[in-house]
Amino acid sequence: MMRGLRRAAGIVCLAAVSLIVPPSPAQIRESTGPAGVLTPADQTELAEIFRLKAEVGNRVWPGFAKCGIPIVLYNDDFEFLVGSDDPPSPWMKFPDGDFAGAPYHRRPRSQAQAFAIKVGGTWAGSFSTLGRMNAKAPFKLPPDFHVVLALHEMFHAFQATQAPERFARTLKVYAAEDRYPFKNQEFAAAWTSEGAALARGIQAADDVAAATAAREFLKIRDERRARAALAPDLLGFERELEWLEGLAKYAEIGFYEIAATLPPGPAAYRYAVPMLFIQSDYIRLGNGLGAQSGDLRFYLSGMAQARLLDRLSPSWKDKALPGPASLEDLIREGVLPGRR
């Protein structure tokens, strides 16, 4: 699935954001801390993650706030599990530490990844600690951005919990990745045109203009697929990854934007919308969607369709999760009645 490469590529895109500056050696030592414990900075961040999930989660997606989702933070040596009372071996209760008055668990790092992982019968969001990321990257990731990236991964656990069969089926579409014509120039150019139409729809001054842009997006998409004679499994590759990664990207940005309207939390978490990383996403959507490598284009195209649906069909979310519909089909229902 190349998920580690996916996440690494996504983070590298942030290097162009001017607010991100290289960490000093002293900052790296302070942020990483002892390998076998959650540092005070980790615990502060966990408190912020759970605060936003509780206060904002249902505004981002109905039911997300109350869905019990543990989180795993990992460094180079250990994975730390918070929010699970009795996980199976090899998870072990950490005797000398707690989070918010309750013990947390850890295990030696094995196949840690930024995504959703199964802990017993429960799905958890999994993500690298900020200290580890900032120690390895050539730039410093802001704590507020790291929080919403962690919530992105927790949203994947929410998808797995709410729609387990679709989630499992969606993971299998990566088998078609090697046959997808990412680098075909005509195909990529059409993708870029789709992104531009989606950007126009999101930014439209009124709903009529948004619907016009949505119809243009669907027309370009249908023509691209017809010219490429995409096989059914490649069509599924597009639609399901837009559901998987696009919705999580939608949640990530939604958390950030809403958090910016809340009373200030810890000083490190400023949520300075419009922040450059969000602006960068929209620039890539509007000007270079076909240039995005691997599944990164589906993060943006899925997110954009979701935001367009917020304008065109406010009740769309139940049909997408846990319901079975693809995002593009929900747009078709909204702007092309009687067609799917």
Buried (B, 14 or more C-beta within 10 A) or exposed (E): BEEBEBBBBBBEBBEEBEBBEEBEEEBBEBBBBEEBBBBEBBBBBBBBBBBBBEBBBBEBBEBBBEBEBBBBBBBEEBBBBBBBEEBEEEBEBBEEBBBEEEEBBBBEBEEBBBBBBEBEEBBBBBBBBBBBBBBEBEBBBBBBBBBBBBBBBBBBBBBBBBBEEBBEEBBEBBEBBEEBEBEBEEBBBBBBBBBBBBBBBBEBEEEEEBBBBBBBBBBBBEEBBEEBEBEEEBBBBBBBBBBBBBBBBBBBBBBBBBBBEEEEBBEBBBBEBEBBBBEBBBEBBBEBBBBBEBBBBBBBBBBBBBBBBBBBBEEBBEBBBBEEBBBBBBBBBBBBEEEE
